[in-house]
Amino acid sequence: MKNPGRFSISCGKFFLWLGVLILFSFCWTHQVLADKDYFIESVIIQAYLNSDGSMDIKEKRTYKFRGHFHWAMYFLPTEKTGGVVDFSVGEEGRTYSRSYQGTEGTYQYEKTSGSISAKWFFDAKDQTRTFILSYRILDVVTAYQDAAVLYHKFVGIGWDKPSQQVKVTIYPPGLTGREEIRAWAHGPLWGSIEIGDKGSVIAEVQSLPAKTFWEVRSIYPVSLFPLIKNVMHQQAVPKILAEEKRWSDEANRKREEWTAKREAKKARKKLGSWIVLIISGIGFLSGISLYKRFGRKHKVSFSGTLYSEFPSDIPPALLSHLLYYRQIGGGALIGTLLDLARRGFLKIKEDMKMKKGIFGTSKNRLYFLELNRDFYSENKINLQDFEERLLAFIFDDLAGGEDVIDFKTLKKKRSRFIRWFRQWKQEVKKLGKNQGYWEKDSLKARNKGMVVGMVLIAVTVVSAILIEEWAIAPGISAFMLLVLSSFLPRRTPEFELEAKKWKALKKYLKKYHFRDSGSRFFIQNIGKFLVYGVVLGLSQEVIKKMAEMIPEGEHSSYVPWYAASHPYADFSPAGFGKALSSLMTAASATMSSAAGTGGGASGGGGGGTGGSGGGAG
């Protein structure tokens, strides 16, 4: 039978391993999620303007695949243009064929009134592949009275992945001097644009974030486009220059702010790194110092590993407080009930009903708590306050003043039991504190460690915001300090000795030494051993073997508080042992359940044509 409170004995170890488990789970999950991923290493676009205002695109997209991938897709809005023609996709030296079979080396292509989309198929595993997309955009250039204008997004906001490098080169339809062309790039402020000797426009940006466009607006002499169809009979250059100047000024202002923030952040990180390292070091050293002073248990003169007697007559609930670092779990509650039964205040009765089913007849054990009202009235003075409160709650509150209540009713009233159990635990803890089991200085040290640990957590949060990666230092120090603090409370020498004896008794019972000793003391006190066995966390099998030690036919003399009056009762040592272990299991499950334990670019723009997007899988 498991003791619901037994884990509290290793509270510090629990949090330590929990932290390790969380860290391992995070790393493992991160690795699993990262097992299949892809990156866009580069996007190299060559755009050739034609004399009719169309533009031929040759776009090389280089993907780095981690894991197994079979397809990629691409879409392009075509509003404000004449549409897209002559689309193809492939790799260097190989053109994919258009097909709807979805086989390797093919692509699917769809065109709507406002966009085109393509999906191509391949087989790539842990490798880098470069795909080439080619197409012509019609009527993408507009001729005004004073200039021909290209205003186009070469990379749109539809990409969920960043691009490490984007380079766009736009070639004019004929030879022209660089002084006859003006060009601007829109997107991240760290991008750049320049005009080559033969009139080519080169717009480049590194580390283009996901969902971020890269756009170019360029103006040319109208004479370069004699066959253009998209004509506007108005001036364009003055408006464009004014607009670009406004965006450029805004971009320069933002760039200056960004540079200033970057320098401030750099200085802050340099200073902050030393501050957090010093604070983390102080926290770490304070934790080590506290642990050296209080973390080690007192050495007591008890060298034995087995103990066959009761170290004291401590109530079961307070034994839980003593052994399990002041924690009061379900075992304390169950042990208290069984101890009250052992002392005559209660009886635990068993009934059995036969239940017929499609697979035959099964036995269903039912258990009841019965209050010995007369004995209670006469011996009430011998009860501790927390024991009296337990009896009053079960029989006056849950049972409505009746002297009998079944385990099923206790489970049904779980919410009320949980609320009451929280208060009851605090009462037992307060009583345990007054017993002086734990050194006050060690408790104060624990509190100091917890406070410093929480301060370090606050430093971690602030560091994560202000100096980023250096936040790991105070975070590690905080985790270490909180774990160490949970080990700091230590018992006084007197109660450390008693705790060792209780643990030695647990080992004595757990290893079945009671069967070898032939001690009459064990048989005479079997009821008491059973009660403390619950708090000590003995298994159902050990409880069963302990009960089997009762001589046949004498169970009522040694365990008078347990009665089974149904015709299926087996009072042989083996039968009684099985019945009693079943009772302990049922009591543990019921009470635990009831109690609830267990040249730069400008930042403007965005109005141009195009704006591709896509993905891979």
N, C-alpha and C positions, 0 to 999 in steps of 0.2 A: 504494500500500500504506500503510495507516494505521499510525502508530506508537502502540502502546498507552500509552506514557508521555508523549505529547506534551502532554496537557492539564495535566500537572503544572507546565509552564512558566508557566501562568496560574492557579496555585493560588488566589491571593487573589481574582482576578477571578472564578474559578469559584464561590467561596463567596459573593462579593458578588451575582452574578447568581442564584445558587441562592436566596439569601435574598429577593431581589426577586421571583423566580418563585414561591416559597412564599407570600409576602405577596399577590402578584397572584392566585394560585390560590385562596388562602383567601377573598380579597374576592370573586372571581368566583364561587366555589362558594357563598359565603354569599348573594350576590345571586341566584344561580340558585335556591337553595333557598328564598329569601325571595320569589321571584316569585309563588308561590302560597302564601298563608297567610291566616288569618283571626283576628280578635280579637273578644272579647265586650265591647262597650263598656258595656252596662248590662243589668241584669235587674231589672225593676220588677214586683213581684208584689202584687196586691190579693187578699186572702183574706177571704171573707164567711162567717162562721159562721152556721149555721142552727139553728133550735130543736130539730131532731131529731138534732143532733150531727154533721151533715155539714158540709162546707166547700166553697164554690164558689171556684175559682181562676181568676184572669185574669192570665196571666203574659206580659209583654212582654219579649222577648229581642231586643236590638239587636246585630247582627253587622256588623263592618266587614270586607269581603272585599277581598283583594288577589289578583288573578288571577281565573280563571273557576271558579265554583262552581255546582253543580247540585242539591245536596240537603243536608239537615240532619236530625239525628235526636235523639230525646229518649226517655229511659226513666225509669220511676218504680217503685220497689218498693212493694208494697201490703200487705205483712205488717202485722199488728196493726190493720188497718182493714177496712172492709166492701167495699173495692174501689173502682174508678173507673168513673163513668158519664158520659155526655153529653160525650165528648171531641170537640174540634174544633181546627183550626189554620188560620191564614190571616194576612192582613195587614189594615191599617186599611182598612175599606170593602170587603174582599174575603175571603170564606170559601172555603177550598180544599175540593174535593170528594174524598170517599173513593174510591180506585180503586187497583187493583194494576197499572195500565199503566205507572206510573213517568213520566208526562208532567208537564210544567210546570203548576203550579196544582192538583196532586192530592197526596194523602197516603195512606200505608199505616198501618194500625193493627192491633196484635196484643195480645191479652190472655191472660195465663196465670194460674195460681192464685196466683202470688206477685208479679206485676209487670205493667206495661203498657209498650208501646214504640210509637213512631211515627216515621215517616220521611216527610218532605215534600219536594216537588220544585219547583224554581224555576230561574231563569236570572239569575245575578248576576255581573257582572264589574267589578271595581274600584269598588265602591259600598257604601254602607251601607244595610242593610235591617232592618226591625223586623218580627218575626213574633209573632203573638198566639196563645197556647195557652190554651184554656179547658176546664175539666173540673170534675167534682164528686167529692170523696172522701167516701165513706160512712163513718159511725161512726168518725170520726177523733178525736172528743171523748169522753172517758170521765167519767161522773158518779160521784163518790164521795159519802160522807155529808156531807162538809164543803165540797166544791167540785167544780166541773167543770173538767177539765184538758185543755188542748191541748198536745201535746208532738210537734213535727213539724219535720223537716228540710226547709226550703224550697229549699235547694241542697245536693246531695249530693256525694260524693267521686268521682263518675263523670265529671267534666269535666276534660279534658286541657288546657284553656286557662284562664287566670285571667280573672276578671271585674273590669272596672275599677270598676264600681259595682253594688252590690246593695242594693235597698230593698224591704223587706217591710212592708206595712200590713195589719193584721188588724182587721176590724170585727166587733164583737159582734152577736148576733142581735137585740138590742134596746138601748134607751137605758139607760145605767148610768153611775154616777159613777166617776171615775178612782180614787177611794179603795177601790172594791170589787174592783179588779183588781190582780193582781201579775203581773209578767212578767220573764223572764230570757232573754238571748241567749247562745248557745254558739258558739264558733268563734274566729277571730282576736282577740287581746286588744285590738286597736285599734277594734273594732266598738262600736256604741252601741245603746241601746234606751231608748225613752221611751213614756209612756202619755199619750194625748191627752185633751182635755176630755170628749169623748163616749165614752170607753172604748176608742178605737182604740189598738192597739199598733204602734209604728213601730220596726222593727229595721233598722239600716243599717250597711253596712261598705264601705269603699273598698279597692280592690285586693285582692279575695279571691283567694288563690293557687289554682292548679290543684289538683285532688284534695283540696280542703278544704271541709268542710261549713259551712253557716250555718243555725242551728237556733234555734227559739224554744220556750220552755215558758211558758205563761200559765195563770192560774187565774181562774175566774169564779164568780159565784153560781150555784148549781144551778138557781135559779128561771128563769134565762134559757133553759133547755133543757127545757121541759116534755115534749117528744116524744122525748127521747133514749132510745135502746135499749141503749147500752153502759153498764151500771150495775155498780158494784162496791160491795158493802155493807161498807165499811171507811173509816177516816179516811185522808186523803192529805196534808193540808196540813202537819202537823208533820214528816213525813218529807221532804217537798219542801223546806221551809224549811231543815231541817238540811243536806240535800244541797246546796242552792244556796249556803248559807253556807260550807260547806266548799270548794266549787268557787270561790266568790267570793274567799275568803281566799287560796286557792292562786293564783287569777288575779291578785289584787292583788300578791302576792309576786312572781310572774313578771313582772308589769308594772313593778314597781319595779326588778327585776333588768334587765329589758329597757331601761328608761330609763337606768339607770346604765351599762349596756354601750354604749348609743347615745352617751351623753355622753362616755364614755371613748374610744370609737372616734372621735368627732368631734375630741377633743383630740389623740388619737394621729395622726389624719390631718393635722391642722394642723401638728404638730411634725414628723411623719414626712415630710411633703411637702418641707419645707425640708432635712431631712437627706438625703433621696434626691436632691434637686436638686443639693445641694452635692457629694455623692459622685459623681453622674453627671457634673457639670461637671469635677471633678478627673480622673475617668477619661477624659473627652473630651479635655481639655487635655493629659493625659499622652500620649494616643495621638497627638495632633497634634505634640507635642514630639518624641516618639520618631521619628515619620515624617520630620520636618524634619531630624533629626540623621542618621538611618540609611536612610530610605526612598528617597533619591535615589541613583541609580547614580553611580559615579565617572565623571567626564569623561575620556575617553582620546583620544589623538591618532590617531583613525582615522575619516576622513570618508567613506570609500568605502561603497557599498552592495553591491558585488559583489567576490568574492574567488575566484580560480580555483585556489588551491593549498591544501595541508593546513596549517593553522596550527600543528599539532604532531602528534606520534605518540601522542597520548593513547589508551589503550585505549577501545573503544566503551562499555563499562560506565561508566567514569569520565567519559566525555563526557556521558553521560546525567546523571550527578551534577552536572556543571558547568553544563549548559544548563538543566536542568529543576528548579532549586531543590532539589537534593540528593535527588530522587526517582529510584528505580530501577524501571523498568517492564519490560514484555515486550520493548520495543525493545532494551534493554540486553542482555538474555539472547540474543536473536536475533543482534544485532550481534556479541556475543562468539563465538557458534558459527561465524558466517560468517568472522570474523576468524581463528579457529583453523583453519578450512578454507583460507583464503587463505595462511596461513603454513605449511601443509603437514601439520598434525596430523590433518586430517580430509579425507574426500572425501564429496561429496553426489552420490548416484547416482539417476538417474531410470529408471524402467521404465514400461511402458505395457501395459495389458491391454484387450482389446476385450470389451465387455460387450453381449450381445444382449438386446434388449427388444422390447416390442410395437410400439415406434415406430422400430425399426431398431437399428443397432449404434452404440454410443457408446464414446469413448475414456476410459479411467480412468487418470490418472497416479498412479504410486506412487513415493514418495521414501524413500531410505535414508541413514542416517549410517554411514560406515565409518571406523573408527579406523585410522590408519597406525601400527601398533604399533611397528615398527622406528624410524621417525622420532621417535615419541613418546619412546622409550627414550633415543635419542641426544640429543634436544634438550629434555628435560624441565626442564633447569636454566633454560631461557629463559622458562618459564611463570610467570605470577603465581599466587599461592596460590588466588585465586578461579577462575582459569582451570583449574587442575589439579583443583580440587574439582568443577567442572562436568563435566569429562571422566570423572572417577572415578565420579560419580553416574550418568551416562548409561550408561557401558559396564560398570562393575563391578557397580553396583546394579541398574539397570533392565534391562540386557541380560544380566545374570548372567555376566559375564566374557567374553561374545562380543564380536567386533570389529564387528559389524553390528547395527543396530536400525532398524526402520522407523518412520515417523512415526505410524502407526496405533497402535503399541504405546505410544508416548509419550502419546497421548491416553487410552488405556485406563488408564494408571497415573497419572491426574490427581491423585488425592488425595495420593499419595506425593510427586508433583512439587510440589504446592502447599506441603506442609509443608517440603520441602527449600528451596524458593525463598524462603520467608520468612527462613530463616537465611542464605541466600546474599546476599540483599539487604542484610542488616545487616552482613555482612562487607565488601561493596563500599562501603557507606556509611561504615563505619569507616575504610577505606582512603582514601576520598575526603576525609574529614575531616582526615586526616593530611597530605594534599597541600596544605592551606592555600588552597583555592579561595575560601572564604568568610571574611569578616572575623569574628573571634571576638566583637568588641564588638557587631556587628549581630546575631549569633546570641543573645547575652545579652539584647539589647534585645527581640528577638522573644519570648524566654522570659518576660521581665518583662511584656511586653504581654499575653501569653497568661494569665499568672497574674492580672493585674489584671482581664482580661476575665472569667475564671472567677469571681473575687470579685464582680464586678458581676452575673454571672448569679445567684449566691447571693443578692445583695441584691435582685435582681428577684423571686426566688421568695418571699423573706421579705416584700417589699413587696406582692406580690400577695395574700398572706395577711392582712397587717396593715392596709395602707392602700389596697389595691385599685387604683384607676385610676392612681395615681402610679407603679405598677410599670413603666409604659411608658418612663419616663425612663431608669432604669438599664438597661433592656432594650435600648433604642436605643444607648445608650453602649457597652454590652457588645458588641453586634453590630458597631458601628463599630470598636471597639478590636481585636476578633479579626480582622476583615478587614484592618485596617491592619497588624497584627502579622505577617500572612502575607507582607506586602510588605517587611518590614524587612531580612531577610537580604540582604546585597549582597556581590558578589565583590570581591576585592582589585583594585587598579588593573591589575596584571599579568594577572590572569585575566579581568577585565572586557574587556580588549583582545582576549584570545584568544576569548572568547565572541562578541564582535562579529564577529570574522573567521569563526568557524564559521557564524554566522547569515548572513553575507554569502555564504559558500560555498553554503549551502542555497539562497539566492535565485538564485545563479548557476546552480545545477543545475536548480532548479524552473522557471526561465524559459528553459531550453534554450539558454543561452549557450554551452554546450560544443559545440554544433553549428556555431556561427559562428566560434569562435576558431581552429579548425583546429590546435589544440595537440597536438603529439605526446605531451606530458606527460600529457594526459588519457587517451589511448589506452593508454600504457604502464602507467598506474596505474588502469586501469578497475576492477580487482578491489577495490582499496582504496576507490575512490569508491563502489562498490556497497555495500560494508560500512558505510561511514559514512552512506551515504544512508538505510539502514534506521534508524539512530539519529536522523538528522535528520528522519525522518518523511516522506520523499518518497513520492509516490503510485506506484501500479503502472504508470501510463502513463509517468512519468518514468524509472523503472527500465527499462522496455521500450525507451524511446528511447536511454538510455545504452548498453544492451547492443547495440543496432543499430549503434553506432559501431565495433564490432569488425569488422575486415575479414573477408570471407567466407573460410572455411576455416582461420582462425587462432584460433578460440575456445580451443583447447586450450593455446595459448601464453599467452593473457592471463587465462583463467579455468581453470587446470588442475584446480582442485578440484571442478569440476562435470562430470559425465559422464553422457551419455545414450546407451546402447548398443542400444536397441531399434530395430527396422527402421523405425519411424515418425518417427525423429528428423529434424528439419529444421535444417541448419546454415547456412542462408542468414542474412544479418543480421536480416531481419524475423522469420524462424522462430526463430532463437536468442534474439532479444530477447523474443519471446512466451514461449518456454520458460523463460527465466531469470526473467521477471517472475512467471510462474506458480509457480516454485520459491519466490521471495521471499514471495509471498502464502500459499502452503501452509505455509512455515516460520513466518511470522508467526501464522497461524491456529492452527497446532499448538502452538507454544510458548506463545502467549498463553492458549490454552485449558488447556494442561497446567499452566501456572504460576498460573492463576486471576487474571490481571490484567484486565484490562478493568473617767258611767255608762258603764260599759264592759261589754264582754262578758266572760264567764268562759271559761276554757279547758276546762271539763269538758264534760259532756253526751255526745251521740252516741247516746243511747238512744231518740230519738224516731222517729216514723214517717217515711215518705217518704225523700228523699235522691236527687234527680234526677241524671241524667247525660246525656251526649250528645256530638255532634261534628258536623262538616260536611265536605263534599267536593265 
